[in-house]
Amino acid sequence: MFSGIIEEFATVVAIHQDRDNIDFTLTCSFVNELSIDQSVAHNGVCLTVVHIENNQYVVTAMKETLNRTNLGLLKVGDKVNVERSMIMNGRLDGHIVQGHVDQTATCIKKEDANGSTYFTFEYPENKEMALRGYFTVDKGSVTVNGVSLTVCNPTSNTFQVAIIPYTLEHTNFQDIKVGTVVNIEFDIWGKYIARLNEIKQ
């Protein structure tokens, strides 16, 4: 379980493919605090630490994860938003994030707004998925590359978010431009409500 409040970004230092899986070797400031089997969100994807050595750690993404997320697009040197799992005795500063990315979206617009930056993202329109809770609502929550954000101006397959300078500086939003593919996780509450309504019918 995560909150969508990114701690920092890690840097990809090596990528190794083993059949359908990919091992990512990364480094960040808190490597010496990690342990084997610990869960860490990478661009919003919950992955398990499987190896730690020389101030670097390794996580493995399997085929299903690679098919649903942007992790397969990563290259050595790329920055990845990272967040360790929540400690359940503190404030929930973002929203409840599972680390189970639903799909990817593409940045279709980026604009300056006198200090903040607005990003518009588009994903494939799918009415069946929307009926199952995979949609955004105005002023609701969405997770983009692991960052908990508030939705603005949603449509059936697009939404906008506003990024403050601090977030832009401390996450890989600084590298997002038109055409960039990001991971999105829709709000879990919408999925539960949609499922409950489905069961009632």
C-alpha positions as CSV (number, residue, x, y, z in Angstrom):
1,M,0.0,0.0,0.0
2,F,1.3,3.4,-1.0
3,S,0.2,7.1,-0.7
4,G,1.4,8.5,-4.0
5,I,3.8,10.9,-2.3
6,I,7.1,10.3,-4.1
7,E,10.2,10.2,-2.0
8,E,12.6,10.8,-4.9
9,F,13.6,9.4,-8.2
10,A,15.9,6.4,-8.6
11,T,18.2,6.1,-11.6
12,V,18.2,2.9,-13.8
13,V,21.8,1.7,-14.0
14,A,21.3,-1.7,-15.7
15,I,18.6,-3.7,-17.5
16,H,18.7,-7.5,-17.9
17,Q,16.0,-9.5,-19.7
18,D,15.5,-13.1,-18.6
19,R,12.9,-14.7,-20.9
20,D,9.7,-12.7,-20.4
21,N,10.9,-11.0,-17.2
22,I,13.2,-7.9,-16.9
23,D,15.5,-7.2,-14.0
24,F,16.1,-3.5,-13.3
25,T,19.1,-2.4,-11.3
26,L,18.6,1.0,-9.8
27,T,20.3,3.3,-7.3
28,C,18.9,6.0,-5.0
29,S,19.7,7.7,-1.7
30,F,17.9,5.1,0.5
31,V,19.4,1.8,-0.9
32,N,21.1,1.1,2.4
33,E,17.7,1.2,4.2
34,L,16.1,-1.4,1.8
35,S,15.8,-5.1,2.5
36,I,15.2,-8.1,0.4
37,D,11.5,-8.8,-0.2
38,Q,10.6,-5.1,0.5
39,S,7.9,-3.5,-1.7
40,V,8.9,-0.3,-3.5
41,A,6.7,1.5,-6.0
42,H,8.5,2.4,-9.3
43,N,6.5,4.8,-11.5
44,G,3.6,3.6,-9.5
45,V,4.3,-0.1,-10.0
46,C,4.7,-2.2,-6.8
47,L,7.9,-4.3,-7.3
48,T,9.8,-6.5,-4.9
49,V,13.5,-5.9,-4.0
50,V,15.3,-9.1,-4.9
51,H,19.0,-8.2,-4.6
52,I,21.1,-5.4,-3.0
53,E,24.8,-4.8,-3.6
54,N,27.2,-1.9,-4.1
55,N,24.6,0.8,-3.3
56,Q,22.3,-0.6,-6.0
57,Y,19.2,-2.8,-5.8
58,V,17.4,-5.1,-8.2
59,V,13.7,-5.5,-8.9
60,T,12.0,-7.8,-11.4
61,A,9.0,-7.0,-13.6
62,M,7.2,-9.9,-15.1
63,K,5.4,-10.1,-18.5
64,E,2.0,-9.0,-17.2
65,T,3.5,-5.9,-15.6
66,L,5.5,-5.0,-18.7
67,N,2.3,-5.3,-20.8
68,R,0.3,-2.9,-18.7
69,T,3.0,-0.3,-17.8
70,N,5.7,1.9,-19.2
71,L,8.5,-0.1,-17.5
72,G,9.4,-1.9,-20.7
73,L,10.2,1.5,-22.2
74,L,12.9,2.3,-19.6
75,K,16.5,2.8,-20.6
76,V,19.7,3.0,-18.6
77,G,20.0,6.5,-17.2
78,D,16.2,7.1,-16.9
79,K,14.7,8.5,-13.7
80,V,12.0,6.5,-12.0
81,N,9.7,7.8,-9.3
82,V,10.1,5.7,-6.1
83,E,8.1,5.4,-2.9
84,R,8.5,2.8,-0.2
85,S,5.3,1.3,1.2
86,M,3.3,3.2,3.8
87,I,3.9,3.0,7.5
88,M,0.3,2.6,8.9
89,N,0.7,4.9,11.9
90,G,1.1,8.2,10.1
91,R,-0.8,10.7,7.9
92,L,-2.1,9.7,4.5
93,D,-0.9,12.8,2.6
94,G,-1.9,11.6,-0.9
95,H,-4.6,8.9,-1.4
96,I,-4.7,5.1,-1.1
97,V,-2.5,3.8,-3.9
98,Q,-2.2,0.0,-4.4
99,G,0.8,0.0,-6.8
100,H,-1.3,-2.0,-9.2
101,V,-1.1,0.1,-12.4
102,D,-4.2,-0.2,-14.6
103,Q,-2.8,0.9,-17.9
104,T,-0.7,3.5,-19.6
105,A,-1.7,7.0,-20.9
106,T,0.1,9.4,-23.3
107,C,0.8,13.0,-22.6
108,I,-1.0,15.0,-25.3
109,K,-0.5,18.6,-24.0
110,K,1.9,20.4,-21.6
111,E,1.4,24.1,-20.7
112,D,2.8,26.6,-18.3
113,A,0.4,28.3,-15.9
114,N,2.3,31.0,-14.2
115,G,4.4,28.8,-12.0
116,S,2.5,25.5,-12.2
117,T,2.5,23.2,-15.2
118,Y,-0.6,21.6,-16.6
119,F,-0.4,18.1,-18.2
120,T,-3.2,16.5,-20.2
121,F,-3.1,12.7,-20.6
122,E,-5.1,10.5,-23.0
123,Y,-5.8,6.8,-22.7
124,P,-7.9,4.4,-25.0
125,E,-11.6,4.9,-24.6
126,N,-13.3,1.7,-23.3
127,K,-16.9,1.9,-22.1
128,E,-16.7,-1.6,-20.6
129,M,-13.7,-0.7,-18.5
130,A,-15.4,2.6,-17.5
131,L,-18.4,0.6,-16.2
132,R,-15.9,-1.3,-14.0
133,G,-14.5,1.9,-12.4
134,Y,-11.7,2.7,-14.8
135,F,-12.3,6.4,-15.2
136,T,-11.5,9.8,-13.7
137,V,-13.8,12.4,-12.1
138,D,-13.3,16.1,-11.6
139,K,-11.5,16.8,-8.3
140,G,-11.0,13.1,-7.8
141,S,-7.7,11.3,-7.4
142,V,-5.5,9.6,-10.0
143,T,-2.0,8.2,-9.8
144,V,0.4,9.1,-12.6
145,N,3.8,7.4,-12.6
146,G,3.2,6.8,-8.9
147,V,2.3,10.5,-8.1
148,S,-1.0,11.1,-6.3
149,L,-2.7,13.9,-8.2
150,T,-6.1,15.7,-8.4
151,V,-8.0,15.4,-11.6
152,C,-9.1,18.5,-13.6
153,N,-11.3,18.6,-16.7
154,P,-11.9,14.9,-17.3
155,T,-13.5,13.5,-20.4
156,S,-14.3,9.9,-21.3
157,N,-10.7,9.2,-22.1
158,T,-8.6,12.3,-21.1
159,F,-7.8,14.1,-17.9
160,Q,-5.6,17.0,-16.8
161,V,-3.4,17.5,-13.7
162,A,-1.6,20.5,-12.4
163,I,1.9,20.1,-11.1
164,I,3.5,22.5,-8.6
165,P,7.1,23.4,-9.0
166,Y,8.2,21.2,-6.1
167,T,6.7,18.1,-7.7
168,L,8.1,19.0,-11.1
169,E,11.6,19.3,-9.5
170,H,11.5,16.1,-7.4
171,T,9.8,13.6,-9.7
172,N,10.2,12.5,-13.3
173,F,7.4,14.8,-14.4
174,Q,10.4,17.1,-15.3
175,D,11.1,14.7,-18.2
176,I,7.4,14.3,-19.4
177,K,6.7,15.9,-22.7
178,V,4.0,15.5,-25.4
179,G,4.2,11.9,-26.5
180,T,5.6,10.5,-23.2
181,V,3.9,7.3,-22.0
182,V,3.0,7.2,-18.3
183,N,1.5,4.7,-15.9
184,I,-1.9,5.4,-14.4
185,E,-3.8,3.8,-11.6
186,F,-7.4,4.8,-11.2
187,D,-8.9,5.5,-7.8
188,I,-9.7,2.2,-6.0
189,W,-12.9,3.5,-4.6
190,G,-14.4,4.0,-8.0
191,K,-13.6,0.3,-8.8
192,Y,-15.2,-1.0,-5.6
193,I,-18.4,1.1,-6.1
194,A,-18.6,-0.1,-9.8
195,R,-18.2,-3.7,-8.7
196,L,-20.8,-3.4,-6.0
197,N,-23.3,-2.0,-8.4
198,E,-22.5,-4.8,-10.8
199,I,-23.2,-7.4,-8.1
200,K,-26.5,-5.8,-7.1
201,Q,-27.9,-6.1,-10.7
